[in-house]
Amino acid sequence: MGKRPLSVTIIACLLAAAGLMGIVYHLREFRPQHPFQYDIVWITGVRVLAVVAGVFMLLGKNWARWLALVWIAFHVVVSAFHSWPELLVHCLFLAVFAYFLLSKSASAYFRQHS
């Protein structure tokens, strides 16, 4: 079995950590007096996807690598409606994710574990 590339480990851990921190942060905004706060449900769902992608990338699941790329691409689209600096940062993250998650070593790792 091939060893997991360090870049995959770092991205997966950062993704899972960012997802967990986002879940904790946004769940603090939940108010039981107002149970139909759909924006919190959607935001939490997106954060859960980050955790799932991170954990399963560590397990070598190829679909999780694609989920991570779709997750960050979604953030690029959302940030297009915000400020230019936010859009540029998300575009940079997408480029970094794509570069490392689609690299030859990452592809070999995911191919071995699928």
Phi and psi restraints in degrees (value plus and minus 20) as a CYANA .aco file:
   2 GLY   PHI     -97.6   -57.6
   2 GLY   PSI     131.4   171.4
   3 LYS   PHI     -98.8   -58.8
   3 LYS   PSI     124.5   164.5
   4 ARG   PHI     -88.6   -48.6
   4 ARG   PSI     110.9   150.9
   5 PRO   PHI     -82.3   -42.3
   5 PRO   PSI     122.6   162.6
   6 LEU   PHI     -76.9   -36.9
   6 LEU   PSI     -58.6   -18.6
   7 SER   PHI     -81.8   -41.8
   7 SER   PSI     -58.4   -18.4
   8 VAL   PHI     -86.8   -46.8
   8 VAL   PSI     -62.7   -22.7
   9 THR   PHI     -80.6   -40.6
   9 THR   PSI     -66.1   -26.1
  10 ILE   PHI     -84.2   -44.2
  10 ILE   PSI     -68.7   -28.7
  11 ILE   PHI     -82.8   -42.8
  11 ILE   PSI     -63.4   -23.4
  12 ALA   PHI     -82.5   -42.5
  12 ALA   PSI     -64.9   -24.9
  13 CYS   PHI     -86.2   -46.2
  13 CYS   PSI     -62.5   -22.5
  14 LEU   PHI     -84.1   -44.1
  14 LEU   PSI     -59.9   -19.9
  15 LEU   PHI     -84.3   -44.3
  15 LEU   PSI     -66.8   -26.8
  16 ALA   PHI     -84.0   -44.0
  16 ALA   PSI     -62.7   -22.7
  17 ALA   PHI     -85.1   -45.1
  17 ALA   PSI     -63.6   -23.6
  18 ALA   PHI     -82.6   -42.6
  18 ALA   PSI     -60.2   -20.2
  19 GLY   PHI     -83.3   -43.3
  19 GLY   PSI     -65.8   -25.8
  20 LEU   PHI     -84.0   -44.0
  20 LEU   PSI     -63.6   -23.6
  21 MET   PHI     -83.7   -43.7
  21 MET   PSI     -58.9   -18.9
  22 GLY   PHI     -85.4   -45.4
  22 GLY   PSI     -59.2   -19.2
  23 ILE   PHI     -81.7   -41.7
  23 ILE   PSI     -69.0   -29.0
  24 VAL   PHI     -81.6   -41.6
  24 VAL   PSI     -64.7   -24.7
  25 TYR   PHI     -81.7   -41.7
  25 TYR   PSI     -68.4   -28.4
  26 HIS   PHI     -97.5   -57.5
  26 HIS   PSI     -47.7    -7.7
  27 LEU   PHI     -89.9   -49.9
  27 LEU   PSI     -41.0    -1.0
  28 ARG   PHI     -85.2   -45.2
  28 ARG   PSI     -43.2    -3.2
  29 GLU   PHI    -102.2   -62.2
  29 GLU   PSI     -32.4     7.6
  30 PHE   PHI     -89.4   -49.4
  30 PHE   PSI     112.8   152.8
  31 ARG   PHI    -141.5  -101.5
  31 ARG   PSI      96.6   136.6
  32 PRO   PHI     -79.2   -39.2
  32 PRO   PSI     -44.8    -4.8
  33 GLN   PHI     -87.8   -47.8
  33 GLN   PSI     -41.2    -1.2
  34 HIS   PHI    -145.1  -105.1
  34 HIS   PSI      56.8    96.8
  35 PRO   PHI     -89.6   -49.6
  35 PRO   PSI     -35.6     4.4
  36 PHE   PHI    -122.4   -82.4
  36 PHE   PSI      37.0    77.0
  37 GLN   PHI    -116.3   -76.3
  37 GLN   PSI      62.8   102.8
  38 TYR   PHI     -85.4   -45.4
  38 TYR   PSI     -49.4    -9.4
  39 ASP   PHI     -83.3   -43.3
  39 ASP   PSI     -56.7   -16.7
  40 ILE   PHI     -87.5   -47.5
  40 ILE   PSI     -57.0   -17.0
  41 VAL   PHI     -82.7   -42.7
  41 VAL   PSI     -67.4   -27.4
  42 TRP   PHI     -83.8   -43.8
  42 TRP   PSI     -65.6   -25.6
  43 ILE   PHI     -83.0   -43.0
  43 ILE   PSI     -63.5   -23.5
  44 THR   PHI     -84.3   -44.3
  44 THR   PSI     -59.3   -19.3
  45 GLY   PHI     -80.5   -40.5
  45 GLY   PSI     -61.5   -21.5
  46 VAL   PHI     -85.2   -45.2
  46 VAL   PSI     -59.2   -19.2
  47 ARG   PHI     -86.0   -46.0
  47 ARG   PSI     -59.6   -19.6
  48 VAL   PHI     -81.9   -41.9
  48 VAL   PSI     -59.8   -19.8
  49 LEU   PHI     -80.3   -40.3
  49 LEU   PSI     -56.6   -16.6
  50 ALA   PHI     -83.9   -43.9
  50 ALA   PSI     -63.5   -23.5
  51 VAL   PHI     -83.9   -43.9
  51 VAL   PSI     -65.7   -25.7
  52 VAL   PHI     -80.5   -40.5
  52 VAL   PSI     -66.7   -26.7
  53 ALA   PHI     -80.2   -40.2
  53 ALA   PSI     -65.2   -25.2
  54 GLY   PHI     -83.1   -43.1
  54 GLY   PSI     -67.4   -27.4
  55 VAL   PHI     -84.4   -44.4
  55 VAL   PSI     -66.5   -26.5
  56 PHE   PHI     -96.0   -56.0
  56 PHE   PSI     -42.1    -2.1
  57 MET   PHI     -86.5   -46.5
  57 MET   PSI     -57.4   -17.4
  58 LEU   PHI     -84.5   -44.5
  58 LEU   PSI     -47.3    -7.3
  59 LEU   PHI    -107.5   -67.5
  59 LEU   PSI     -20.5    19.5
  60 GLY   PHI      64.3   104.3
  60 GLY   PSI      -0.8    39.2
  61 LYS   PHI    -102.1   -62.1
  61 LYS   PSI     100.5   140.5
  62 ASN   PHI     -82.6   -42.6
  62 ASN   PSI     -57.8   -17.8
  63 TRP   PHI     -81.1   -41.1
  63 TRP   PSI     -49.7    -9.7
  64 ALA   PHI     -89.5   -49.5
  64 ALA   PSI     -53.0   -13.0
  65 ARG   PHI     -83.2   -43.2
  65 ARG   PSI     -63.1   -23.1
  66 TRP   PHI     -89.7   -49.7
  66 TRP   PSI     -55.6   -15.6
  67 LEU   PHI     -82.1   -42.1
  67 LEU   PSI     -61.1   -21.1
  68 ALA   PHI     -81.9   -41.9
  68 ALA   PSI     -61.5   -21.5
  69 LEU   PHI     -87.4   -47.4
  69 LEU   PSI     -60.9   -20.9
  70 VAL   PHI     -86.2   -46.2
  70 VAL   PSI     -58.7   -18.7
  71 TRP   PHI     -79.6   -39.6
  71 TRP   PSI     -68.0   -28.0
  72 ILE   PHI     -93.2   -53.2
  72 ILE   PSI     -52.4   -12.4
  73 ALA   PHI     -84.4   -44.4
  73 ALA   PSI     -58.5   -18.5
  74 PHE   PHI     -78.4   -38.4
  74 PHE   PSI     -61.6   -21.6
  75 HIS   PHI     -85.9   -45.9
  75 HIS   PSI     -52.5   -12.5
  76 VAL   PHI     -83.5   -43.5
  76 VAL   PSI     -65.7   -25.7
  77 VAL   PHI     -82.3   -42.3
  77 VAL   PSI     -66.6   -26.6
  78 VAL   PHI     -83.5   -43.5
  78 VAL   PSI     -61.6   -21.6
  79 SER   PHI     -91.4   -51.4
  79 SER   PSI     -34.8     5.2
  80 ALA   PHI     -83.9   -43.9
  80 ALA   PSI     -41.3    -1.3
  81 PHE   PHI    -112.7   -72.7
  81 PHE   PSI     -16.8    23.2
  82 HIS   PHI    -133.6   -93.6
  82 HIS   PSI    -165.2  -125.2
  83 SER   PHI    -100.9   -60.9
  83 SER   PSI     138.9   178.9
  84 TRP   PHI     -80.6   -40.6
  84 TRP   PSI     -64.9   -24.9
  85 PRO   PHI     -79.5   -39.5
  85 PRO   PSI     -59.2   -19.2
  86 GLU   PHI     -84.1   -44.1
  86 GLU   PSI     -62.9   -22.9
  87 LEU   PHI     -81.6   -41.6
  87 LEU   PSI     -64.0   -24.0
  88 LEU   PHI     -84.5   -44.5
  88 LEU   PSI     -59.8   -19.8
  89 VAL   PHI     -84.2   -44.2
  89 VAL   PSI     -64.1   -24.1
  90 HIS   PHI     -87.3   -47.3
  90 HIS   PSI     -55.8   -15.8
  91 CYS   PHI     -83.8   -43.8
  91 CYS   PSI     -59.7   -19.7
  92 LEU   PHI     -83.6   -43.6
  92 LEU   PSI     -64.6   -24.6
  93 PHE   PHI     -80.8   -40.8
  93 PHE   PSI     -61.7   -21.7
  94 LEU   PHI     -81.1   -41.1
  94 LEU   PSI     -63.3   -23.3
  95 ALA   PHI     -82.8   -42.8
  95 ALA   PSI     -62.5   -22.5
  96 VAL   PHI     -85.8   -45.8
  96 VAL   PSI     -66.4   -26.4
  97 PHE   PHI     -76.9   -36.9
  97 PHE   PSI     -70.0   -30.0
  98 ALA   PHI     -82.4   -42.4
  98 ALA   PSI     -63.8   -23.8
  99 TYR   PHI     -79.2   -39.2
  99 TYR   PSI     -68.7   -28.7
 100 PHE   PHI    -101.6   -61.6
 100 PHE   PSI     -58.3   -18.3
 101 LEU   PHI     -98.0   -58.0
 101 LEU   PSI     -38.3     1.7
 102 LEU   PHI    -125.2   -85.2
 102 LEU   PSI     -12.3    27.7
 103 SER   PHI     -86.8   -46.8
 103 SER   PSI     145.9   185.9
 104 LYS   PHI     -81.3   -41.3
 104 LYS   PSI     -64.0   -24.0
 105 SER   PHI     -87.9   -47.9
 105 SER   PSI     -59.2   -19.2
 106 ALA   PHI     -87.5   -47.5
 106 ALA   PSI     -62.1   -22.1
 107 SER   PHI     -80.7   -40.7
 107 SER   PSI     -61.5   -21.5
 108 ALA   PHI     -84.5   -44.5
 108 ALA   PSI     -62.4   -22.4
 109 TYR   PHI     -79.8   -39.8
 109 TYR   PSI     -70.0   -30.0
 110 PHE   PHI     -88.3   -48.3
 110 PHE   PSI     -54.1   -14.1
 111 ARG   PHI     -83.5   -43.5
 111 ARG   PSI     -59.0   -19.0
 112 GLN   PHI     -87.9   -47.9
 112 GLN   PSI     -50.8   -10.8
 113 HIS   PHI    -119.1   -79.1
 113 HIS   PSI     -20.9    19.1
